Amino acid sequence: MYENLKKQLFALKSNRIFEFAVIAVIIISALEIGAKTYDLPGFLNTALLGLDWFITVFFVVEISIRFIADHDKKNFFKNGWNVFDTLVVVVSLIPINDSELALLARLVRIFRVLRMISIIPELRTLITSLLKALPQMGYVVLLMFIIFYIYAAVGSYLFADINPFLWENIAVSMLTLFRVMTFEDWTDVQYETMEVYPWSWIFYMTFIFLTAFAFLNMVIGIVVNVMDKESQAEAEELRRQLEEEQGPEPTMRELQDEIRELKTLLQGQHAQVSQHSARETSE
C-alpha cells in the first residue's frame, strides 16, 4: 500500500500541472506579501490572513509529497534546496500575532518567494553556478581591490586639495572611484580635476579600463564558464538517471549480435517453411 501511495505521489510531483500550481501559489504568496504593505480595510486583512493560512497548508502538503515520493529519503536533506524549502515551510507555521516571533514569521514569509528558485530548474542552475563561481571570483575581487586601493591612494594625494569631499582620504577616494567605475556622473569628477591637472584624464581612463571593462568581464566569463559546466553536469546526471530506469543504451557490438540472432531466427523459420512446402508438394 505504501509503495502504491509512493508511486502515486511521485507521479503527482512529476506532473507539470502540479508544478505550475506550486509556482502559481508562490506568485500569489508574493502578491499577498506586497498587499500587506498597504493600509487595507479590515475585511481585506481578514481575507489575506485566511489566504496566508491556505498558502502555508499548501506548502506543508507540497513538501510532504516531495519527501514521501523521494526514492532516497536518507539523502533528501543533503540537498540544500530541500533544506531551504523545509526551513521556510516549518518557520512559516509560526502564527502572525503580537508575539515576539511575529517579526520573524513575517520575514520568513517574505522568503517564501525564493522558493521559486528551487522549483524552476533554470533558476536553480543559475544560483548554483553563481555559488560555485564565488571561489574563483574571489581572486578577481581581490585583484580589483588592489587596483582600487592603489588608485585611491594616488587620487587622494593628487586631488585632495581640489575637492576634499571626494578625495579627502583613501576610504572616501575608494567610494569616489566606485562612482567612477559605475559611470555615475563620473565626467563631473574628471572635468573638475582636469581644470587643475589637464592630464588627469589618463588616471580615469586607465582605471575604467581595468575595472569596468577588464575585471568585470573576467567575472562574467567565470560565471558563464561555471554555468556551462553545471549544465553539462546536470545533463550527465539526467542521462545517468534515465539509464538506471531504462537500462544502458546498447553498444554497436550488442546491436550486431542481436541482428545476427534475428537473421539466424529468420533463416530457420524460412527453412522450416521451405521444408513444409516441399513436404506438401511431394504428397
Secondary structure, 3 states (H helix, E strand, C coil): CHHHHHHHHHHHHHCHHHHHHHHHHHHHHHHHHHHCCCCCCHHHHHHHHHHHHHHHHHHHHHHHHHHHHCCCHHHHHHCHHHHHHHHHHHHCCCCCCCCCCHHHHHHHHHHHHHHHHHHCHHHHHHHHHHHHHHHHHHHHHHHHHHHHHHHHHHHHHHHCCCCHHHHCCHHHHHHHHHHHHCCCCHHHHHHHHHCCCHHHHHHHHHHHHHHHHHHHHHHHHHHHHHHHHHHHHHHHHHHHHHHHHHCCCCCHHHHHHHHHHHHHHHHHHHHHHHHHHHHHHHC
